[in-house]
Amino acid sequence: MSNQLEAFWMPFTANRQFKAKPRLLARAQGMHYWTPEGRQILDGVAGLWCVNAGHGRQEITAAVTRSMENLDYAPPFQMGHPQAFELANAIVNIAPAGMDHVFFTNSGSEAVESALKIALQYHRLRGDSSRTRLIGRERGYHGVNFGGLSVGGMVANRKAWAGSMLPGVDHLPHTFNLSKNAFSRGLPEHGAELADELERLVALHDASNIAAVIVEPIAGSTGVLPPPKGYLQRLRQLCDKHGILLIFDEVITGFGRTGEAFAAQAFDVTPDLITMAKGLTNGTVPMGAVLVKKEIHDAFMTGPEAAIELFHGYTYSAHPTAAAAGLATLDIYQREGLFQRVKEIAPYWEDAVHSLKGLPGVIDVRNYGLVAAIEYEPWASRPGARGFDTFVRAFDAGILVRSAGDMTAMSPPLIIERSQIDELVGTLADVIKATKAG
Ligand SMILES: Cc1ncc(COP(=O)(O)O)c(C=O)c1O
């Protein structure tokens, strides 16, 4: 193990394995990364589902440089700077109708914590302070802080801290159903009734004790699970019926992945809060946010004018550098019509990824907008290892994809060309064909 790599304890990484055979990225431009040796890698995941406008965007670099030269830092508590307000307005301009206030954070995880706290305090402010229970979903990913971990449902992320989770959390069942929905194109047909599990939890706890439901409109990190047809609508109806807030975690689905600014618009279901991060700054500067419905925001604005309404925030909330990156990013999305572009290219993407059906070991292909996952038959000797094996060999073959268990996930920058879709999927097909039993 090289000493030079030793000090950095890498996140979500097999550190010893990595340091024995590192995979380094030294440069990026457009649809590509380059390794330190100069090998070109086609980016099939937009970095980590975040570089939606493609790499090396000069407009963002210029905006960030100007902003840093002008205002390196401004305290966000009881003080403000113009770009923070501009960015909040720009987000509201592309948001679902009625969602008109933005609370800034530095990551998706922090956006989730903030959304959960806002939901809990909202009920309290309305005199509904027994509404404290939170409901997540199996296989959900809501970041790595304790609130998000508690409502999340990815077992490997939870098990080491199982004894320290938030109390009063339940989980809806996940929507993955291989026997009924394998190789669905777009939204699967079966599973809307899984939303009715919320009725069961209401019957168990009583609605007067439940604060919020949080789901990803398309579960991402667990391996891309588009919602069954009608599922999100049903969840919305049940939340309305029982006075429960609905939170969409759009950290992955936000900013064009579905062909709209937010999946809420693509699926025509408006939640009460939306969490976002990643594509907000094209991955350039850490930033997250919570988008909130007017009624929720307004419920906080009823006490004395001099009282702080929400005792929550971060030193770097709405950091000037991040705000500048966000403004430049949203400008690119709009100017280049990148969300609309996803709608246009999605059928080509769908055909391309579904061409992998029939390859050895491929048991499912799932897609929506510009995101997809390929599911493999697990190796009996090493279940869960096949996604990583595919990822490493794909990287050696010149494409960056994402592994999750026995899956490959892909979510390329929204600027991807048809020929690059062919290259990405063609290379993955070669890698799958060359797979040796594990
Ligand atoms: C749906 C969802 N929520 C939250 C997060 C956490 O975001 P971050 O890694 O910026 O904390 C992620 C990250 O992938 C995510 O996919």
The ligand as a Gaussian input file, in Angstrom:
#p B3LYP/6-31G(d) Opt

LIG

0 1
 C      -31.882000      10.554000      -2.459000
 C      -30.643000      11.002000      -1.747000
 N      -30.761000      11.697000      -0.608000
 C      -29.691000      12.140000       0.057000
 C      -28.422000      11.902000      -0.412000
 C      -27.246000      12.377000       0.375000
 O      -26.610000      13.423000      -0.273000
 P      -25.124000      13.844000       0.174000
 O      -24.233000      12.717000      -0.213000
 O      -24.895000      15.119000      -0.606000
 O      -25.158000      14.098000       1.634000
 C      -28.253000      11.200000      -1.602000
 C      -26.909000      10.933000      -2.136000
 O      -26.722000      10.172000      -3.058000
 C      -29.388000      10.731000      -2.282000
 O      -29.285000      10.016000      -3.401000

